[in-house]
Amino acid sequence: MLFRPEARHAHSVARLGTINLHRPVPLHLLTAAALGAVVLVGVFLCTAEYTRKARVSGYLVPDRGVLRITPPQAATVLSREVSEGQSVRAGDVLFVLSLDSGAAQAGEGIAQSLAERERSLSQAAGQQQQLLRAQALALDQRVAGLQRELDQLAAEARLQNERLALAQQSLARTEALGRDQFVSSAQVQAKREETLGLQGQQQALARQRESLHRELLSLQAQRRELPLRGEVQQGEIARDLAGLKALGLETEAKRRLVLRAPSDGIVSTVLAEPGQPVAPGMALANVLPALTQMQAHLYAPSSAVGFVRPAHAVQLRYQAFPYQKFGQQQGQVLRISRTPLAPAELATLALPSTLTQGAATEPLYRITVTLDRQTVAAYGEEQALAAGMQLDADVLLERRKLIEWLFEPLLSLARRV
């Protein structure tokens, strides 16, 4: 042993640590990885697409518009006959107004006078009916009395006929005895005179019976005509009453105004209550026509409408239903206005605040969008969309490959050259 163990141990431990030799990655693997990355990037650029969007804002409107119920002049609401959400039909009464005018106050006295005349005519109609009933009763009694007299005359006529028959038989016997000289000629003459007297009485009874019969027919005719005369008189009174009622309605129309529904629909908003004074043109209620569908009216600057075309897809985000929770809704562009709306026109619209700030300096184009759905699924229920809801939207313009967007400057330069 030339050295001690300590010396050998000291030589076996390096002061600077051990040396590890690693072979580098082969160059062909690095080259393959780089080429693969380039291919993947190229495939991504060639297959991936990008859609350019125009971000605009707007609000919902009914496609058939909103019917605004307004008074023609200053008035006071007397009664409200409808409530929000109620279905109405054309002609249904919505509001009854009291007109605030001097003519309306003067019409109060006219209405009272007309009411008194109407009561008088009603009383006259009742009295006329009572008079007709009394006349009918009197005629019935007279007809019954004449009928009894005719029956009595008929009985007397039968007795007279029997007396005349007996007298004629007695005359015949007397004449036979006179021819045989059993009685004198004076007795025969007396018997003839008696027979002639009975014949005269018979004719008088016949004349009297005929006169009573004519009178009975006249009374019966009057009795039949009595209801007709009553109807004529009642008709005249009814016409007078109808004229008074028409005049009363005309007077009432000068004092009151009835607002009716112009068409079938649903009352969406009620803005007036009984006792409230209203001014001309003030909206009392809004009515959505029947079968109304909601549309979106979007307002975009000229920089955003250059490539917007009908049938372009639109993604809608209602402010009432946050898209983070309820998602985006779909629609399609229906039409684009050819001329922009001036700032003065935009000021009358219910535009979102993001548009009203810029509307003072820049006109906007209106884009009408049809909705794929008229409701939004929220918390397990279908929530109906309401007119005036504000929204933001993305109009999907053109879809291109990423490589086309990347080389667009070169392609445009090549086209110019």
C-alpha positions as CSV (number, residue, x, y, z in Angstrom):
1,M,0.0,0.0,0.0
2,L,1.7,3.3,-1.1
3,F,-0.8,5.6,0.5
4,R,-2.9,5.6,3.6
5,P,-6.7,5.1,3.3
6,E,-7.3,8.7,4.1
7,A,-5.3,9.8,1.2
8,R,-7.1,7.5,-1.2
9,H,-10.5,8.7,0.1
10,A,-9.5,12.4,-0.3
11,H,-8.5,11.7,-3.9
12,S,-11.8,9.9,-4.7
13,V,-14.1,12.9,-3.8
14,A,-14.1,15.8,-6.2
15,R,-14.3,19.2,-4.8
16,L,-16.4,20.6,-7.6
17,G,-18.9,17.7,-7.8
18,T,-19.3,14.9,-10.3
19,I,-19.5,15.3,-14.1
20,N,-22.6,14.1,-16.0
21,L,-22.4,13.9,-19.7
22,H,-25.9,14.1,-21.6
23,R,-26.3,13.4,-25.3
24,P,-28.3,16.2,-27.1
25,V,-31.7,15.5,-28.8
26,P,-31.2,14.4,-32.4
27,L,-31.6,17.2,-34.9
28,H,-34.1,15.3,-37.0
29,L,-36.5,15.1,-34.1
30,L,-36.4,18.8,-33.6
31,T,-36.9,19.4,-37.2
32,A,-40.0,17.1,-37.3
33,A,-41.5,18.9,-34.3
34,A,-41.0,22.3,-35.9
35,L,-42.6,21.1,-39.2
36,G,-45.5,19.5,-37.3
37,A,-46.1,22.8,-35.5
38,V,-46.0,24.7,-38.8
39,V,-48.5,22.2,-40.3
40,L,-50.9,22.5,-37.4
41,V,-50.8,26.3,-37.6
42,G,-51.4,26.1,-41.3
43,V,-54.3,23.7,-40.9
44,F,-55.8,25.9,-38.2
45,L,-55.5,29.0,-40.3
46,C,-57.1,27.2,-43.3
47,T,-60.0,25.5,-41.4
48,A,-60.8,28.0,-38.6
49,E,-63.3,30.7,-39.5
50,Y,-64.0,34.2,-38.1
51,T,-67.3,36.0,-38.4
52,R,-67.3,39.8,-38.4
53,K,-70.0,41.3,-36.3
54,A,-71.7,44.7,-36.1
55,R,-72.7,45.4,-32.5
56,V,-75.8,47.6,-32.3
57,S,-78.6,48.4,-29.8
58,G,-82.4,48.8,-30.0
59,Y,-85.7,47.8,-28.5
60,L,-88.7,45.6,-29.2
61,V,-91.8,46.9,-31.0
62,P,-95.0,45.2,-32.2
63,D,-95.1,44.5,-35.9
64,R,-98.6,46.0,-36.1
65,G,-97.8,48.9,-34.0
66,V,-99.3,50.1,-30.7
67,L,-102.7,51.8,-30.7
68,R,-102.6,54.9,-28.4
69,I,-106.0,55.9,-26.9
70,T,-106.0,59.7,-26.6
71,P,-108.8,62.3,-25.9
72,P,-109.6,64.9,-28.6
73,Q,-109.9,67.7,-26.0
74,A,-109.4,68.5,-22.4
75,A,-111.6,66.3,-20.1
76,T,-111.8,64.5,-16.8
77,V,-111.9,60.7,-16.6
78,L,-115.2,59.5,-15.2
79,S,-114.7,55.8,-15.4
80,R,-112.2,53.2,-16.6
81,E,-113.8,50.1,-18.0
82,V,-110.6,48.0,-18.7
83,S,-107.5,46.9,-16.9
84,E,-104.0,46.0,-18.1
85,G,-103.7,42.6,-19.8
86,Q,-107.4,42.5,-20.6
87,S,-108.6,41.4,-24.0
88,V,-110.9,43.7,-25.8
89,R,-112.9,43.6,-29.0
90,A,-113.5,46.4,-31.5
91,G,-116.1,48.8,-30.1
92,D,-115.7,47.9,-26.5
93,V,-115.8,50.9,-24.1
94,L,-112.4,51.8,-22.6
95,F,-113.0,55.2,-20.9
96,V,-115.8,57.5,-20.2
97,L,-114.8,61.2,-20.1
98,S,-116.5,64.3,-18.9
99,L,-115.8,67.3,-21.2
100,D,-114.7,70.4,-19.4
101,S,-116.5,73.1,-21.4
102,G,-119.2,75.7,-21.1
103,A,-121.4,73.9,-23.6
104,A,-121.2,70.8,-21.4
105,Q,-122.5,72.8,-18.4
106,A,-125.3,74.3,-20.5
107,G,-126.2,70.9,-21.7
108,E,-127.1,69.9,-18.1
109,G,-130.1,72.1,-18.2
110,I,-131.1,70.8,-21.6
111,A,-130.8,67.3,-20.3
112,Q,-133.1,68.0,-17.4
113,S,-135.7,69.6,-19.7
114,L,-135.5,66.6,-22.0
115,A,-135.9,64.3,-19.1
116,E,-139.1,66.1,-18.0
117,R,-140.5,66.0,-21.5
118,E,-139.7,62.3,-21.7
119,R,-141.5,61.7,-18.4
120,S,-144.5,63.7,-19.7
121,L,-144.7,61.6,-22.8
122,S,-144.4,58.4,-20.8
123,Q,-147.3,59.5,-18.7
124,A,-149.3,60.5,-21.8
125,A,-148.6,57.0,-23.2
126,G,-150.0,55.4,-20.0
127,Q,-153.0,57.6,-20.0
128,Q,-153.7,56.9,-23.6
129,Q,-153.6,53.2,-22.9
130,Q,-156.1,53.6,-20.0
131,L,-158.3,55.7,-22.3
132,L,-158.2,53.0,-24.9
133,R,-159.2,50.4,-22.4
134,A,-162.1,52.5,-21.2
135,Q,-163.3,53.1,-24.8
136,A,-163.0,49.4,-25.5
137,L,-165.0,48.5,-22.5
138,A,-167.7,51.1,-23.4
139,L,-167.9,49.7,-27.0
140,D,-168.2,46.2,-25.7
141,Q,-171.0,47.2,-23.4
142,R,-172.9,49.0,-26.3
143,V,-172.4,46.0,-28.6
144,A,-173.7,43.7,-25.9
145,G,-176.8,46.0,-25.3
146,L,-177.5,46.1,-29.1
147,Q,-177.2,42.4,-29.3
148,R,-179.8,42.0,-26.5
149,E,-182.1,44.5,-28.3
150,L,-181.7,42.5,-31.5
151,D,-182.6,39.3,-29.6
152,Q,-185.7,41.0,-28.2
153,L,-186.7,42.3,-31.6
154,A,-186.2,38.9,-33.0
155,A,-188.6,37.5,-30.4
156,E,-191.1,40.3,-31.1
157,A,-190.8,39.6,-34.8
158,R,-191.6,35.9,-34.2
159,L,-194.7,36.9,-32.1
160,Q,-195.7,39.4,-34.8
161,N,-195.4,36.8,-37.5
162,E,-197.6,34.4,-35.5
163,R,-200.2,37.2,-34.9
164,L,-200.1,38.1,-38.6
165,A,-200.6,34.5,-39.6
166,L,-203.6,34.2,-37.3
167,A,-205.0,37.5,-38.6
168,Q,-204.6,36.3,-42.1
169,Q,-206.4,33.1,-41.3
170,S,-209.2,35.0,-39.6
171,L,-209.4,37.3,-42.6
172,A,-209.7,34.4,-44.9
173,R,-212.5,32.9,-42.8
174,T,-214.3,36.3,-42.6
175,E,-214.0,36.8,-46.4
176,A,-215.5,33.4,-46.9
177,L,-218.4,34.2,-44.6
178,G,-218.8,37.5,-46.3
179,R,-219.2,35.8,-49.7
180,D,-221.9,33.6,-48.1
181,Q,-223.6,36.7,-46.7
182,F,-223.0,35.6,-43.2
183,V,-221.1,38.7,-42.2
184,S,-221.3,42.2,-43.4
185,S,-218.8,43.9,-45.7
186,A,-218.0,46.3,-42.9
187,Q,-216.7,43.5,-40.7
188,V,-214.7,42.1,-43.6
189,Q,-213.2,45.6,-44.1
190,A,-212.3,45.9,-40.5
191,K,-210.6,42.5,-40.5
192,R,-208.6,43.6,-43.5
193,E,-207.5,46.8,-41.8
194,E,-206.5,44.8,-38.7
195,T,-204.4,42.5,-40.9
196,L,-202.8,45.4,-42.7
197,G,-202.0,47.0,-39.4
198,L,-200.2,43.9,-38.2
199,Q,-198.3,43.8,-41.5
200,G,-197.2,47.4,-41.0
201,Q,-196.1,46.6,-37.5
202,Q,-194.1,43.7,-38.9
203,Q,-192.3,45.9,-41.4
204,A,-191.6,48.5,-38.6
205,L,-190.0,45.8,-36.5
206,A,-187.9,44.7,-39.5
207,R,-186.8,48.3,-40.1
208,Q,-186.0,48.8,-36.5
209,R,-184.1,45.5,-36.5
210,E,-182.1,46.5,-39.6
211,S,-181.2,49.8,-38.0
212,L,-180.0,48.1,-34.9
213,H,-178.0,45.7,-36.9
214,R,-176.3,48.5,-38.8
215,E,-175.5,50.2,-35.6
216,L,-174.1,46.9,-34.2
217,L,-171.9,46.5,-37.2
218,S,-170.7,50.1,-36.9
219,L,-169.8,49.5,-33.2
220,Q,-168.1,46.3,-34.0
221,A,-166.0,48.0,-36.6
222,Q,-165.1,50.8,-34.1
223,R,-164.1,48.1,-31.7
224,R,-161.9,46.5,-34.2
225,E,-160.3,49.8,-35.2
226,L,-159.8,50.9,-31.6
227,P,-156.5,48.8,-31.1
228,L,-155.2,50.1,-34.4
229,R,-155.9,53.7,-33.4
230,G,-154.2,53.0,-30.1
231,E,-151.2,51.6,-31.9
232,V,-151.0,54.7,-34.1
233,Q,-151.2,57.0,-31.1
234,Q,-148.7,54.9,-29.2
235,G,-146.4,54.9,-32.3
236,E,-146.5,58.7,-32.4
237,I,-145.7,58.9,-28.7
238,A,-142.9,56.3,-29.2
239,R,-141.5,58.4,-32.1
240,D,-141.6,61.5,-29.9
241,L,-139.8,59.6,-27.1
242,A,-137.2,58.3,-29.6
243,G,-136.6,61.8,-30.8
244,L,-136.2,63.0,-27.3
245,K,-133.8,60.2,-26.5
246,A,-131.7,61.0,-29.7
247,L,-131.6,64.6,-28.6
248,G,-130.7,63.5,-25.1
249,L,-127.9,61.3,-26.5
250,E,-126.7,64.2,-28.6
251,T,-126.7,66.5,-25.5
252,E,-125.0,63.8,-23.5
253,A,-122.4,63.4,-26.2
254,K,-121.6,67.1,-25.8
255,R,-121.1,66.6,-22.1
256,R,-119.5,63.1,-22.1
257,L,-117.1,61.4,-24.4
258,V,-116.9,57.6,-24.7
259,L,-113.6,56.2,-26.0
260,R,-113.8,52.7,-27.6
261,A,-111.3,50.1,-28.7
262,P,-110.5,50.8,-32.4
263,S,-109.8,47.0,-33.0
264,D,-109.4,43.7,-31.3
265,G,-106.4,43.4,-29.1
266,I,-105.0,43.4,-25.6
267,V,-104.7,46.4,-23.3
268,S,-101.0,46.7,-22.6
269,T,-100.8,49.8,-20.5
270,V,-103.3,51.9,-18.6
271,L,-102.2,55.4,-17.9
272,A,-105.3,57.2,-16.6
273,E,-107.6,56.6,-13.6
274,P,-111.0,57.9,-12.7
275,G,-111.0,61.5,-11.6
276,Q,-107.8,62.4,-13.4
277,P,-107.8,65.4,-15.7
278,V,-106.4,64.7,-19.2
279,A,-105.2,67.0,-21.9
280,P,-105.7,66.6,-25.7
281,G,-103.2,64.1,-27.2
282,M,-102.4,62.6,-23.8
283,A,-102.2,58.8,-23.9
284,L,-104.8,57.1,-21.7
285,A,-104.0,53.6,-22.6
286,N,-102.1,51.5,-25.2
287,V,-103.7,48.6,-27.0
288,L,-101.7,45.9,-28.8
289,P,-103.7,44.7,-31.9
290,A,-104.6,41.0,-32.0
291,L,-102.1,38.6,-33.6
292,T,-99.2,41.0,-32.9
293,Q,-95.7,39.7,-33.2
294,M,-92.7,41.4,-31.6
295,Q,-89.9,42.7,-33.8
296,A,-86.5,44.2,-32.9
297,H,-85.7,47.7,-34.1
298,L,-81.9,48.1,-34.1
299,Y,-80.2,51.5,-34.7
300,A,-76.7,51.4,-36.2
301,P,-74.4,54.1,-37.5
302,S,-73.4,54.2,-41.1
303,S,-70.1,52.4,-40.3
304,A,-72.0,49.3,-39.2
305,V,-74.6,48.9,-42.0
306,G,-72.4,48.7,-45.0
307,F,-72.5,44.9,-45.2
308,V,-75.8,44.3,-43.4
309,R,-78.2,42.4,-45.7
310,P,-81.7,40.9,-45.3
311,A,-81.7,37.3,-43.9
312,H,-78.4,37.9,-42.0
313,A,-78.5,36.1,-38.6
314,V,-78.7,38.3,-35.5
315,Q,-77.8,37.4,-31.9
316,L,-80.0,39.2,-29.4
317,R,-79.4,40.0,-25.8
318,Y,-82.3,41.3,-23.8
319,Q,-81.5,43.5,-20.9
320,A,-84.5,42.2,-19.1
321,F,-83.1,38.6,-19.4
322,P,-79.3,38.7,-18.9
323,Y,-77.6,36.5,-21.5
324,Q,-75.1,35.2,-19.0
325,K,-78.0,33.3,-17.4
326,F,-80.7,32.9,-20.1
327,G,-78.5,32.9,-23.2
328,Q,-78.7,34.8,-26.5
329,Q,-81.8,34.7,-28.7
330,Q,-81.8,34.4,-32.4
331,G,-83.3,36.5,-35.2
332,Q,-82.9,37.5,-38.8
333,V,-82.6,40.8,-40.5
334,L,-85.9,41.7,-42.3
335,R,-85.0,45.1,-43.8
336,I,-82.7,48.1,-43.5
337,S,-83.8,51.6,-43.8
338,R,-82.4,53.4,-46.9
339,T,-82.1,56.7,-45.2
340,P,-80.9,57.5,-41.7
341,L,-83.0,59.0,-38.9
342,A,-82.0,62.5,-38.0
343,P,-81.1,63.3,-34.3
344,A,-84.4,65.2,-33.9
345,E,-86.3,62.0,-35.0
346,L,-84.2,59.8,-32.8
347,A,-85.0,62.0,-29.8
348,T,-88.7,60.9,-29.9
349,L,-87.8,57.2,-29.8
350,A,-87.2,55.0,-26.7
351,L,-83.5,54.4,-27.5
352,P,-81.0,52.9,-25.1
353,S,-78.7,55.3,-23.3
354,T,-75.8,54.0,-25.3
355,L,-77.4,55.4,-28.5
356,T,-78.9,58.6,-27.2
357,Q,-75.5,59.8,-26.2
358,G,-74.3,59.6,-29.8
359,A,-77.6,60.4,-31.4
360,A,-77.0,64.1,-30.9
361,T,-74.2,64.1,-33.5
362,E,-74.8,61.2,-35.8
363,P,-77.8,59.9,-37.6
364,L,-78.6,56.2,-37.3
365,Y,-80.1,53.6,-39.7
366,R,-82.9,51.4,-38.5
367,I,-82.6,47.6,-38.9
368,T,-85.8,45.6,-38.5
369,V,-85.2,42.1,-37.2
370,T,-87.7,39.2,-37.0
371,L,-87.5,37.0,-33.9
372,D,-87.2,33.3,-34.0
373,R,-89.1,33.1,-30.6
374,Q,-91.6,35.4,-29.0
375,T,-90.8,34.1,-25.5
376,V,-87.7,33.5,-23.3
377,A,-87.3,30.4,-21.3
378,A,-86.6,31.6,-17.7
379,Y,-86.8,29.5,-14.5
380,G,-88.8,26.7,-16.2
381,E,-91.4,29.0,-17.7
382,E,-91.8,30.8,-21.0
383,Q,-91.7,34.6,-20.4
384,A,-93.5,36.7,-23.0
385,L,-91.6,39.5,-24.6
386,A,-93.0,43.0,-24.0
387,A,-93.0,46.1,-26.2
388,G,-90.2,48.5,-25.4
389,M,-87.8,46.0,-24.0
390,Q,-84.2,47.3,-24.7
391,L,-81.6,45.0,-26.1
392,D,-78.1,44.7,-27.6
393,A,-77.5,42.7,-30.7
394,D,-74.7,41.3,-32.9
395,V,-75.5,41.3,-36.6
396,L,-73.4,38.5,-38.2
397,L,-71.9,40.0,-41.3
398,E,-69.4,37.9,-43.3
399,R,-67.7,34.7,-42.4
400,R,-64.1,34.1,-43.6
401,K,-61.2,31.7,-43.1
402,L,-58.5,33.1,-40.8
403,I,-55.9,32.8,-43.6
404,E,-58.1,35.1,-45.7
405,W,-58.1,37.7,-43.0
406,L,-54.4,37.2,-42.5
407,F,-53.6,37.7,-46.2
408,E,-56.3,40.3,-46.9
409,P,-53.7,43.2,-47.2
410,L,-51.7,41.3,-49.7
411,L,-54.8,40.3,-51.7
412,S,-56.0,43.8,-51.8
413,L,-52.6,45.1,-52.9
414,A,-52.5,42.4,-55.6
415,R,-56.0,43.5,-56.9
416,R,-54.8,47.2,-57.0
417,V,-51.7,46.2,-58.9
